[in-house]
Amino acid sequence: MKKIKTANAEENNVSVRVDVDVAKIVATAAAAGVVIVGIVFGFKTYKKYLEWNKD
């Protein structure tokens, strides 16, 4: 294992910047909700359609 020594303590600082785009997150969540509701409604309607065609 190789050890790296630094002569200056300032070189060990880490800076992290996180940018959060709330509008994009909300838009994606809303679109996902619409798709999920559409799938559930579609399956329920298709199930009723198959039951009506049995008769």
HTML snippet that shows the backbone in 3Dmol.js (N, CA, C, O; Angstrom):
<script src="https://3Dmol.org/build/3Dmol-min.js"></script>
<div id="view" style="width:600px;height:400px;position:relative"></div>
<script>
const pdb = `
ATOM      1  N   MET A   1       0.853  -1.172   0.000  1.00  0.00           N
ATOM      2  CA  MET A   1       0.000   0.000   0.000  1.00  0.00           C
ATOM      3  C   MET A   1       0.901   1.237   0.000  1.00  0.00           C
ATOM      4  O   MET A   1       1.910   1.292   0.703  1.00  0.00           O
ATOM      5  N   LYS A   2       0.524   2.194  -0.778  1.00  0.00           N
ATOM      6  CA  LYS A   2       1.323   3.400  -0.924  1.00  0.00           C
ATOM      7  C   LYS A   2       0.725   4.525  -0.099  1.00  0.00           C
ATOM      8  O   LYS A   2      -0.472   4.793  -0.194  1.00  0.00           O
ATOM      9  N   LYS A   3       1.531   5.175   0.698  1.00  0.00           N
ATOM     10  CA  LYS A   3       1.068   6.314   1.492  1.00  0.00           C
ATOM     11  C   LYS A   3       1.486   7.600   0.802  1.00  0.00           C
ATOM     12  O   LYS A   3       2.615   7.746   0.334  1.00  0.00           O
ATOM     13  N   ILE A   4       0.545   8.519   0.756  1.00  0.00           N
ATOM     14  CA  ILE A   4       0.841   9.817   0.155  1.00  0.00           C
ATOM     15  C   ILE A   4       0.877  10.844   1.268  1.00  0.00           C
ATOM     16  O   ILE A   4      -0.097  11.006   2.004  1.00  0.00           O
ATOM     17  N   LYS A   5       1.964  11.519   1.389  1.00  0.00           N
ATOM     18  CA  LYS A   5       2.112  12.540   2.419  1.00  0.00           C
ATOM     19  C   LYS A   5       1.947  13.908   1.773  1.00  0.00           C
ATOM     20  O   LYS A   5       2.465  14.179   0.690  1.00  0.00           O
ATOM     21  N   THR A   6       1.214  14.752   2.471  1.00  0.00           N
ATOM     22  CA  THR A   6       1.072  16.124   1.995  1.00  0.00           C
ATOM     23  C   THR A   6       1.780  17.048   2.963  1.00  0.00           C
ATOM     24  O   THR A   6       1.744  16.863   4.179  1.00  0.00           O
ATOM     25  N   ALA A   7       2.416  18.036   2.394  1.00  0.00           N
ATOM     26  CA  ALA A   7       3.169  18.967   3.209  1.00  0.00           C
ATOM     27  C   ALA A   7       2.271  20.041   3.802  1.00  0.00           C
ATOM     28  O   ALA A   7       2.627  20.666   4.801  1.00  0.00           O
ATOM     29  N   ASN A   8       1.115  20.259   3.198  1.00  0.00           N
ATOM     30  CA  ASN A   8       0.248  21.343   3.606  1.00  0.00           C
ATOM     31  C   ASN A   8      -1.102  20.783   4.055  1.00  0.00           C
ATOM     32  O   ASN A   8      -1.683  19.956   3.353  1.00  0.00           O
ATOM     33  N   ALA A   9      -1.606  21.212   5.198  1.00  0.00           N
ATOM     34  CA  ALA A   9      -2.885  20.714   5.712  1.00  0.00           C
ATOM     35  C   ALA A   9      -4.059  21.215   4.882  1.00  0.00           C
ATOM     36  O   ALA A   9      -5.118  20.586   4.881  1.00  0.00           O
ATOM     37  N   GLU A  10      -3.901  22.321   4.182  1.00  0.00           N
ATOM     38  CA  GLU A  10      -4.987  22.872   3.368  1.00  0.00           C
ATOM     39  C   GLU A  10      -5.312  21.989   2.167  1.00  0.00           C
ATOM     40  O   GLU A  10      -6.416  22.083   1.631  1.00  0.00           O
ATOM     41  N   GLU A  11      -4.424  21.168   1.744  1.00  0.00           N
ATOM     42  CA  GLU A  11      -4.641  20.297   0.595  1.00  0.00           C
ATOM     43  C   GLU A  11      -5.617  19.167   0.909  1.00  0.00           C
ATOM     44  O   GLU A  11      -6.102  18.510  -0.013  1.00  0.00           O
ATOM     45  N   ASN A  12      -5.914  18.926   2.170  1.00  0.00           N
ATOM     46  CA  ASN A  12      -6.798  17.838   2.565  1.00  0.00           C
ATOM     47  C   ASN A  12      -8.263  18.251   2.620  1.00  0.00           C
ATOM     48  O   ASN A  12      -9.117  17.408   2.894  1.00  0.00           O
ATOM     49  N   ASN A  13      -8.581  19.503   2.374  1.00  0.00           N
ATOM     50  CA  ASN A  13      -9.968  19.967   2.411  1.00  0.00           C
ATOM     51  C   ASN A  13     -10.719  19.498   1.180  1.00  0.00           C
ATOM     52  O   ASN A  13     -10.178  19.469   0.075  1.00  0.00           O
ATOM     53  N   VAL A  14     -11.972  19.133   1.387  1.00  0.00           N
ATOM     54  CA  VAL A  14     -12.827  18.688   0.295  1.00  0.00           C
ATOM     55  C   VAL A  14     -14.029  19.609   0.229  1.00  0.00           C
ATOM     56  O   VAL A  14     -14.655  19.907   1.246  1.00  0.00           O
ATOM     57  N   SER A  15     -14.342  20.055  -0.965  1.00  0.00           N
ATOM     58  CA  SER A  15     -15.494  20.925  -1.159  1.00  0.00           C
ATOM     59  C   SER A  15     -16.483  20.221  -2.082  1.00  0.00           C
ATOM     60  O   SER A  15     -16.121  19.793  -3.178  1.00  0.00           O
ATOM     61  N   VAL A  16     -17.731  20.104  -1.634  1.00  0.00           N
ATOM     62  CA  VAL A  16     -18.764  19.432  -2.417  1.00  0.00           C
ATOM     63  C   VAL A  16     -19.920  20.396  -2.605  1.00  0.00           C
ATOM     64  O   VAL A  16     -20.396  21.014  -1.652  1.00  0.00           O
ATOM     65  N   ARG A  17     -20.368  20.517  -3.853  1.00  0.00           N
ATOM     66  CA  ARG A  17     -21.511  21.382  -4.154  1.00  0.00           C
ATOM     67  C   ARG A  17     -22.589  20.534  -4.803  1.00  0.00           C
ATOM     68  O   ARG A  17     -22.331  19.842  -5.787  1.00  0.00           O
ATOM     69  N   VAL A  18     -23.796  20.586  -4.255  1.00  0.00           N
ATOM     70  CA  VAL A  18     -24.915  19.815  -4.778  1.00  0.00           C
ATOM     71  C   VAL A  18     -26.003  20.786  -5.195  1.00  0.00           C
ATOM     72  O   VAL A  18     -26.498  21.574  -4.390  1.00  0.00           O
ATOM     73  N   ASP A  19     -26.368  20.716  -6.470  1.00  0.00           N
ATOM     74  CA  ASP A  19     -27.452  21.541  -6.988  1.00  0.00           C
ATOM     75  C   ASP A  19     -28.684  20.664  -7.176  1.00  0.00           C
ATOM     76  O   ASP A  19     -28.618  19.622  -7.829  1.00  0.00           O
ATOM     77  N   VAL A  20     -29.811  21.089  -6.600  1.00  0.00           N
ATOM     78  CA  VAL A  20     -31.054  20.326  -6.693  1.00  0.00           C
ATOM     79  C   VAL A  20     -32.049  21.147  -7.497  1.00  0.00           C
ATOM     80  O   VAL A  20     -32.381  22.275  -7.134  1.00  0.00           O
ATOM     81  N   ASP A  21     -32.523  20.562  -8.601  1.00  0.00           N
ATOM     82  CA  ASP A  21     -33.513  21.218  -9.445  1.00  0.00           C
ATOM     83  C   ASP A  21     -34.891  20.687  -9.037  1.00  0.00           C
ATOM     84  O   ASP A  21     -35.342  19.656  -9.535  1.00  0.00           O
ATOM     85  N   VAL A  22     -35.550  21.403  -8.126  1.00  0.00           N
ATOM     86  CA  VAL A  22     -36.821  20.954  -7.572  1.00  0.00           C
ATOM     87  C   VAL A  22     -37.898  20.906  -8.645  1.00  0.00           C
ATOM     88  O   VAL A  22     -38.725  19.995  -8.642  1.00  0.00           O
ATOM     89  N   ALA A  23     -37.906  21.851  -9.547  1.00  0.00           N
ATOM     90  CA  ALA A  23     -38.923  21.872 -10.601  1.00  0.00           C
ATOM     91  C   ALA A  23     -38.851  20.611 -11.461  1.00  0.00           C
ATOM     92  O   ALA A  23     -39.884  20.054 -11.833  1.00  0.00           O
ATOM     93  N   LYS A  24     -37.656  20.166 -11.773  1.00  0.00           N
ATOM     94  CA  LYS A  24     -37.496  18.958 -12.583  1.00  0.00           C
ATOM     95  C   LYS A  24     -37.957  17.722 -11.813  1.00  0.00           C
ATOM     96  O   LYS A  24     -38.586  16.832 -12.386  1.00  0.00           O
ATOM     97  N   ILE A  25     -37.648  17.665 -10.526  1.00  0.00           N
ATOM     98  CA  ILE A  25     -38.077  16.535  -9.695  1.00  0.00           C
ATOM     99  C   ILE A  25     -39.594  16.486  -9.608  1.00  0.00           C
ATOM    100  O   ILE A  25     -40.187  15.415  -9.738  1.00  0.00           O
ATOM    101  N   VAL A  26     -40.229  17.630  -9.388  1.00  0.00           N
ATOM    102  CA  VAL A  26     -41.688  17.682  -9.283  1.00  0.00           C
ATOM    103  C   VAL A  26     -42.332  17.293 -10.607  1.00  0.00           C
ATOM    104  O   VAL A  26     -43.316  16.554 -10.621  1.00  0.00           O
ATOM    105  N   ALA A  27     -41.794  17.778 -11.711  1.00  0.00           N
ATOM    106  CA  ALA A  27     -42.351  17.442 -13.024  1.00  0.00           C
ATOM    107  C   ALA A  27     -42.232  15.951 -13.310  1.00  0.00           C
ATOM    108  O   ALA A  27     -43.160  15.343 -13.843  1.00  0.00           O
ATOM    109  N   THR A  28     -41.111  15.371 -12.965  1.00  0.00           N
ATOM    110  CA  THR A  28     -40.912  13.929 -13.180  1.00  0.00           C
ATOM    111  C   THR A  28     -41.856  13.118 -12.296  1.00  0.00           C
ATOM    112  O   THR A  28     -42.433  12.131 -12.752  1.00  0.00           O
ATOM    113  N   ALA A  29     -42.018  13.521 -11.041  1.00  0.00           N
ATOM    114  CA  ALA A  29     -42.922  12.810 -10.133  1.00  0.00           C
ATOM    115  C   ALA A  29     -44.371  12.918 -10.610  1.00  0.00           C
ATOM    116  O   ALA A  29     -45.128  11.950 -10.522  1.00  0.00           O
ATOM    117  N   ALA A  30     -44.756  14.085 -11.112  1.00  0.00           N
ATOM    118  CA  ALA A  30     -46.123  14.259 -11.605  1.00  0.00           C
ATOM    119  C   ALA A  30     -46.359  13.391 -12.839  1.00  0.00           C
ATOM    120  O   ALA A  30     -47.410  12.761 -12.960  1.00  0.00           O
ATOM    121  N   ALA A  31     -45.406  13.355 -13.740  1.00  0.00           N
ATOM    122  CA  ALA A  31     -45.541  12.526 -14.941  1.00  0.00           C
ATOM    123  C   ALA A  31     -45.619  11.043 -14.571  1.00  0.00           C
ATOM    124  O   ALA A  31     -46.400  10.296 -15.160  1.00  0.00           O
ATOM    125  N   ALA A  32     -44.820  10.623 -13.611  1.00  0.00           N
ATOM    126  CA  ALA A  32     -44.853   9.222 -13.168  1.00  0.00           C
ATOM    127  C   ALA A  32     -46.204   8.906 -12.539  1.00  0.00           C
ATOM    128  O   ALA A  32     -46.743   7.820 -12.754  1.00  0.00           O
ATOM    129  N   GLY A  33     -46.759   9.837 -11.766  1.00  0.00           N
ATOM    130  CA  GLY A  33     -48.080   9.626 -11.165  1.00  0.00           C
ATOM    131  C   GLY A  33     -49.159   9.485 -12.215  1.00  0.00           C
ATOM    132  O   GLY A  33     -50.037   8.631 -12.088  1.00  0.00           O
ATOM    133  N   VAL A  34     -49.110  10.304 -13.249  1.00  0.00           N
ATOM    134  CA  VAL A  34     -50.101  10.219 -14.324  1.00  0.00           C
ATOM    135  C   VAL A  34     -50.000   8.874 -15.033  1.00  0.00           C
ATOM    136  O   VAL A  34     -51.018   8.257 -15.343  1.00  0.00           O
ATOM    137  N   VAL A  35     -48.791   8.424 -15.285  1.00  0.00           N
ATOM    138  CA  VAL A  35     -48.601   7.132 -15.957  1.00  0.00           C
ATOM    139  C   VAL A  35     -49.130   5.996 -15.090  1.00  0.00           C
ATOM    140  O   VAL A  35     -49.796   5.094 -15.597  1.00  0.00           O
ATOM    141  N   ILE A  36     -48.844   6.026 -13.797  1.00  0.00           N
ATOM    142  CA  ILE A  36     -49.306   4.960 -12.897  1.00  0.00           C
ATOM    143  C   ILE A  36     -50.824   4.931 -12.824  1.00  0.00           C
ATOM    144  O   ILE A  36     -51.426   3.860 -12.897  1.00  0.00           O
ATOM    145  N   VAL A  37     -51.450   6.093 -12.681  1.00  0.00           N
ATOM    146  CA  VAL A  37     -52.912   6.154 -12.635  1.00  0.00           C
ATOM    147  C   VAL A  37     -53.498   5.657 -13.952  1.00  0.00           C
ATOM    148  O   VAL A  37     -54.501   4.943 -13.950  1.00  0.00           O
ATOM    149  N   GLY A  38     -52.893   6.020 -15.062  1.00  0.00           N
ATOM    150  CA  GLY A  38     -53.361   5.554 -16.373  1.00  0.00           C
ATOM    151  C   GLY A  38     -53.282   4.047 -16.510  1.00  0.00           C
ATOM    152  O   GLY A  38     -54.193   3.425 -17.056  1.00  0.00           O
ATOM    153  N   ILE A  39     -52.209   3.457 -16.024  1.00  0.00           N
ATOM    154  CA  ILE A  39     -52.057   1.999 -16.099  1.00  0.00           C
ATOM    155  C   ILE A  39     -53.112   1.317 -15.235  1.00  0.00           C
ATOM    156  O   ILE A  39     -53.754   0.365 -15.678  1.00  0.00           O
ATOM    157  N   VAL A  40     -53.294   1.793 -14.015  1.00  0.00           N
ATOM    158  CA  VAL A  40     -54.281   1.180 -13.114  1.00  0.00           C
ATOM    159  C   VAL A  40     -55.689   1.310 -13.704  1.00  0.00           C
ATOM    160  O   VAL A  40     -56.438   0.333 -13.741  1.00  0.00           O
ATOM    161  N   PHE A  41     -56.045   2.497 -14.157  1.00  0.00           N
ATOM    162  CA  PHE A  41     -57.374   2.706 -14.746  1.00  0.00           C
ATOM    163  C   PHE A  41     -57.553   1.856 -15.994  1.00  0.00           C
ATOM    164  O   PHE A  41     -58.624   1.290 -16.213  1.00  0.00           O
ATOM    165  N   GLY A  42     -56.520   1.763 -16.806  1.00  0.00           N
ATOM    166  CA  GLY A  42     -56.591   0.967 -18.029  1.00  0.00           C
ATOM    167  C   GLY A  42     -56.804  -0.510 -17.741  1.00  0.00           C
ATOM    168  O   GLY A  42     -57.615  -1.154 -18.406  1.00  0.00           O
ATOM    169  N   PHE A  43     -56.093  -1.057 -16.765  1.00  0.00           N
ATOM    170  CA  PHE A  43     -56.261  -2.470 -16.427  1.00  0.00           C
ATOM    171  C   PHE A  43     -57.642  -2.746 -15.847  1.00  0.00           C
ATOM    172  O   PHE A  43     -58.254  -3.769 -16.154  1.00  0.00           O
ATOM    173  N   LYS A  44     -58.135  -1.837 -15.010  1.00  0.00           N
ATOM    174  CA  LYS A  44     -59.474  -2.033 -14.440  1.00  0.00           C
ATOM    175  C   LYS A  44     -60.527  -1.999 -15.538  1.00  0.00           C
ATOM    176  O   LYS A  44     -61.442  -2.823 -15.550  1.00  0.00           O
ATOM    177  N   THR A  45     -60.401  -1.056 -16.453  1.00  0.00           N
ATOM    178  CA  THR A  45     -61.360  -0.945 -17.554  1.00  0.00           C
ATOM    179  C   THR A  45     -61.286  -2.173 -18.452  1.00  0.00           C
ATOM    180  O   THR A  45     -62.321  -2.686 -18.877  1.00  0.00           O
ATOM    181  N   TYR A  46     -60.090  -2.650 -18.746  1.00  0.00           N
ATOM    182  CA  TYR A  46     -59.928  -3.827 -19.597  1.00  0.00           C
ATOM    183  C   TYR A  46     -60.525  -5.062 -18.924  1.00  0.00           C
ATOM    184  O   TYR A  46     -61.131  -5.902 -19.590  1.00  0.00           O
ATOM    185  N   LYS A  47     -60.355  -5.174 -17.608  1.00  0.00           N
ATOM    186  CA  LYS A  47     -60.928  -6.303 -16.872  1.00  0.00           C
ATOM    187  C   LYS A  47     -62.453  -6.273 -16.957  1.00  0.00           C
ATOM    188  O   LYS A  47     -63.085  -7.309 -17.164  1.00  0.00           O
ATOM    189  N   LYS A  48     -63.050  -5.073 -16.796  1.00  0.00           N
ATOM    190  CA  LYS A  48     -64.505  -4.953 -16.920  1.00  0.00           C
ATOM    191  C   LYS A  48     -64.960  -5.280 -18.336  1.00  0.00           C
ATOM    192  O   LYS A  48     -66.003  -5.906 -18.526  1.00  0.00           O
ATOM    193  N   TYR A  49     -64.191  -4.864 -19.320  1.00  0.00           N
ATOM    194  CA  TYR A  49     -64.516  -5.147 -20.718  1.00  0.00           C
ATOM    195  C   TYR A  49     -64.538  -6.661 -20.969  1.00  0.00           C
ATOM    196  O   TYR A  49     -65.429  -7.169 -21.649  1.00  0.00           O
ATOM    197  N   LEU A  50     -63.558  -7.370 -20.418  1.00  0.00           N
ATOM    198  CA  LEU A  50     -63.523  -8.818 -20.600  1.00  0.00           C
ATOM    199  C   LEU A  50     -64.698  -9.491 -19.899  1.00  0.00           C
ATOM    200  O   LEU A  50     -65.248 -10.462 -20.417  1.00  0.00           O
ATOM    201  N   GLU A  51     -65.093  -8.986 -18.719  1.00  0.00           N
ATOM    202  CA  GLU A  51     -66.237  -9.547 -18.008  1.00  0.00           C
ATOM    203  C   GLU A  51     -67.541  -9.315 -18.780  1.00  0.00           C
ATOM    204  O   GLU A  51     -68.411 -10.185 -18.800  1.00  0.00           O
ATOM    205  N   TRP A  52     -67.676  -8.164 -19.406  1.00  0.00           N
ATOM    206  CA  TRP A  52     -68.892  -7.864 -20.181  1.00  0.00           C
ATOM    207  C   TRP A  52     -68.967  -8.736 -21.430  1.00  0.00           C
ATOM    208  O   TRP A  52     -70.062  -9.093 -21.865  1.00  0.00           O
ATOM    209  N   ASN A  53     -67.828  -9.080 -22.010  1.00  0.00           N
ATOM    210  CA  ASN A  53     -67.829  -9.889 -23.225  1.00  0.00           C
ATOM    211  C   ASN A  53     -68.022 -11.367 -22.945  1.00  0.00           C
ATOM    212  O   ASN A  53     -68.244 -12.132 -23.882  1.00  0.00           O
ATOM    213  N   LYS A  54     -67.945 -11.803 -21.687  1.00  0.00           N
ATOM    214  CA  LYS A  54     -68.183 -13.203 -21.336  1.00  0.00           C
ATOM    215  C   LYS A  54     -69.618 -13.611 -21.641  1.00  0.00           C
ATOM    216  O   LYS A  54     -69.889 -14.721 -22.098  1.00  0.00           O
ATOM    217  N   ASP A  55     -70.532 -12.673 -21.373  1.00  0.00           N
ATOM    218  CA  ASP A  55     -71.953 -12.994 -21.501  1.00  0.00           C
ATOM    219  C   ASP A  55     -72.369 -13.177 -22.900  1.00  0.00           C
ATOM    220  O   ASP A  55     -73.539 -13.452 -23.165  1.00  0.00           O
TER     221      ASP A  55
END
`;
const viewer = $3Dmol.createViewer("view");
viewer.addModel(pdb, "pdb");
viewer.setStyle({}, {cartoon: {color: "spectrum"}});
viewer.zoomTo();
viewer.render();
</script>
